[in-house]
Amino acid sequence: MKELALQVIQNLPDNVSDEEIAEALLLIGSIMKGYKQAEDGASITTEQLLKEIAKW
C-alpha cells in the first residue's frame, strides 16, 4: 500500500495542496478496501443494491 500511495502522490501535479493529496490517498484507500471486500465475497449484486435503495 505504501508503494501505491507514493505512486499516487508522484502522479499529482507539483502545485497540489495538502488537502488534495489527502483526498487522493483517501480515494485510493477506499477503492482498495472495496476490492478486498469483493475478493472476500463481502459484496452484493446490483439487484440486491437496487432493492436496498428502493427501501429508502
N, CA, C and O of each residue as an XYZ file, in Angstrom:
224
protein
N       0.827     -1.194      0.000
C       0.000      0.000      0.000
C       0.869      1.256      0.000
O       0.522      2.263     -0.617
N       1.996      1.185      0.695
C       2.883      2.341      0.775
C       3.399      2.718     -0.616
O       3.457      3.897     -0.967
N       3.772      1.708     -1.400
C       4.264      1.970     -2.758
C       3.166      2.604     -3.615
O       3.436      3.516     -4.397
N       1.940      2.127     -3.470
C       0.813      2.690     -4.216
C       0.580      4.142     -3.817
O       0.334      4.996     -4.669
N       0.658      4.414     -2.536
C       0.478      5.786     -2.054
C       1.546      6.706     -2.641
O       1.248      7.831     -3.042
N       2.771      6.236     -2.689
C       3.847      7.038     -3.260
C       3.619      7.285     -4.750
O       3.880      8.382     -5.244
N       3.133      6.270     -5.467
C       2.835      6.432     -6.893
C       1.744      7.471     -7.101
O       1.837      8.312     -7.996
N       0.716      7.409     -6.273
C      -0.386      8.367     -6.377
C       0.145      9.783     -6.178
O      -0.168     10.683     -6.958
N       0.936      9.976     -5.150
C       1.477     11.299     -4.852
C       2.385     11.780     -5.984
O       2.324     12.945     -6.377
N       3.218     10.894     -6.504
C       4.132     11.283     -7.578
C       3.397     11.655     -8.858
O       3.919     12.434     -9.656
N       2.209     11.125     -9.074
C       1.439     11.428    -10.279
C       0.594     12.692    -10.152
O      -0.026     13.125    -11.123
N       0.566     13.278     -8.973
C      -0.171     14.532     -8.785
C       0.674     15.698     -9.293
O       1.900     15.598     -9.334
N       0.035     16.800     -9.679
C       0.801     17.961    -10.150
C       1.650     18.566     -9.022
O       1.362     18.379     -7.840
N       2.681     19.282     -9.409
C       3.599     19.867     -8.427
C       2.933     20.885     -7.514
O       3.370     21.069     -6.379
N       1.892     21.546     -7.983
C       1.247     22.590     -7.183
C       0.046     22.067     -6.391
O      -0.834     22.847     -6.026
N      -0.002     20.781     -6.126
C      -1.118     20.164     -5.409
C      -1.109     20.601     -3.943
O      -0.053     20.780     -3.336
N      -2.296     20.766     -3.400
C      -2.395     21.162     -1.983
C      -2.358     19.919     -1.093
O      -2.530     18.795     -1.563
N      -2.134     20.144      0.178
C      -2.122     19.035      1.127
C      -3.499     18.375      1.221
O      -3.602     17.167      1.432
N      -4.546     19.170      1.063
C      -5.902     18.616      1.086
C      -6.137     17.698     -0.115
O      -6.763     16.646      0.020
N      -5.641     18.091     -1.276
C      -5.804     17.266     -2.478
C      -5.020     15.969     -2.367
O      -5.469     14.930     -2.851
N      -3.864     16.018     -1.740
C      -3.085     14.803     -1.508
C      -3.868     13.864     -0.601
O      -3.979     12.670     -0.878
N      -4.409     14.407      0.481
C      -5.187     13.602      1.426
C      -6.402     12.990      0.739
O      -6.709     11.818      0.959
N      -7.098     13.768     -0.090
C      -8.275     13.258     -0.803
C      -7.901     12.132     -1.766
O      -8.608     11.129     -1.860
N      -6.793     12.304     -2.476
C      -6.346     11.278     -3.420
C      -6.009      9.984     -2.687
O      -6.369      8.898     -3.140
N      -5.324     10.101     -1.562
C      -4.959      8.911     -0.790
C      -6.189      8.246     -0.182
O      -6.275      7.019     -0.129
N      -7.135      9.057      0.274
C      -8.376      8.509      0.823
C      -9.147      7.756     -0.254
O      -9.678      6.674     -0.004
N      -9.206      8.330     -1.447
C      -9.898      7.679     -2.563
C      -9.254      6.337     -2.893
O      -9.953      5.333     -3.027
N      -7.941      6.310     -3.023
C      -7.244      5.060     -3.341
C      -7.454      4.042     -2.228
O      -7.651      2.858     -2.502
N      -7.414      4.488     -0.984
C      -7.653      3.583      0.140
C      -9.048      2.986      0.097
O      -9.226      1.798      0.364
N     -10.031      3.800     -0.237
C     -11.411      3.319     -0.328
C     -11.575      2.320     -1.465
O     -12.265      1.311     -1.321
N     -10.942      2.606     -2.589
C     -11.011      1.685     -3.731
C     -10.363      0.350     -3.375
O     -10.915     -0.707     -3.679
N      -9.205      0.393     -2.738
C      -8.513     -0.835     -2.358
C      -9.341     -1.629     -1.339
O      -9.386     -2.858     -1.398
N      -9.984     -0.936     -0.422
C     -10.849     -1.603      0.557
C     -12.005     -2.299     -0.159
O     -12.365     -3.424      0.185
N     -12.580     -1.631     -1.150
C     -13.666     -2.228     -1.928
C     -13.225     -3.466     -2.681
O     -13.946     -4.463     -2.718
N     -12.038     -3.411     -3.285
C     -11.501     -4.589     -3.983
C     -11.339     -5.753     -3.015
O     -11.690     -6.889     -3.333
N     -10.807     -5.464     -1.832
C     -10.592     -6.512     -0.823
C     -11.921     -7.114     -0.381
O     -12.036     -8.331     -0.234
N     -12.926     -6.265     -0.170
C     -14.236     -6.765      0.227
C     -14.836     -7.650     -0.867
O     -15.444     -8.679     -0.577
N     -14.661     -7.246     -2.110
C     -15.182     -8.037     -3.226
C     -14.474     -9.390     -3.298
O     -15.115    -10.417     -3.519
N     -13.168     -9.391     -3.113
C     -12.410    -10.643     -3.115
C     -12.860    -11.561     -1.988
O     -12.881    -12.781     -2.149
N     -13.219    -10.984     -0.858
C     -13.640    -11.761      0.312
C     -15.109    -12.168      0.243
O     -15.621    -12.821      1.152
N     -15.789    -11.777     -0.845
C     -17.192    -12.136     -1.004
C     -18.136    -11.242     -0.224
O     -19.297    -11.594     -0.016
N     -17.653    -10.097      0.207
C     -18.484     -9.194      1.008
C     -19.127     -8.122      0.128
O     -19.205     -6.956      0.515
N     -19.573     -8.514     -1.025
C     -20.224     -7.566     -1.924
C     -21.636     -8.051     -2.226
O     -21.990     -9.191     -1.927
N     -22.432     -7.178     -2.816
C     -23.796     -7.553     -3.177
C     -23.984     -7.322     -4.670
O     -23.216     -6.596     -5.300
N     -24.999     -7.938     -5.218
C     -25.298     -7.770     -6.634
C     -26.001     -6.444     -6.866
O     -26.488     -5.811     -5.930
N     -26.046     -6.039     -8.109
C     -26.762     -4.815     -8.466
C     -28.229     -4.936     -8.093
O     -28.834     -3.978     -7.611
N     -28.798     -6.108     -8.314
C     -30.207     -6.332     -7.972
C     -30.441     -6.142     -6.478
O     -31.424     -5.517     -6.081
N     -29.550     -6.672     -5.648
C     -29.679     -6.504     -4.206
C     -29.556     -5.029     -3.815
O     -30.286     -4.544     -2.950
N     -28.634     -4.331     -4.456
C     -28.454     -2.922     -4.178
C     -29.705     -2.122     -4.524
O     -30.129     -1.264     -3.750
N     -30.287     -2.399     -5.668
C     -31.491     -1.688     -6.080
C     -32.651     -1.948     -5.122
O     -33.446     -1.047     -4.855
N     -32.753     -3.169     -4.605
C     -33.790     -3.468     -3.616
C     -33.569     -2.663     -2.340
O     -34.524     -2.165     -1.744
N     -32.312     -2.536     -1.920
C     -31.996     -1.750     -0.724
C     -32.327     -0.274     -0.936
O     -32.888      0.376     -0.054
N     -31.981      0.240     -2.096
C     -32.237      1.646     -2.396
C     -33.740      1.908     -2.417
O     -34.191      2.960     -1.963
N     -34.510      0.973     -2.932
C     -35.958      1.138     -3.012
C     -36.575      1.278     -1.623
O     -37.637      1.885     -1.485
N     -35.940      0.735     -0.604
C     -36.442      0.817      0.770
C     -36.256      2.212      1.364
O     -36.920      2.557      2.341
N     -35.377      3.002      0.798
C     -35.124      4.338      1.316
C     -36.326      5.172      1.083
O     -36.339      6.349      1.443
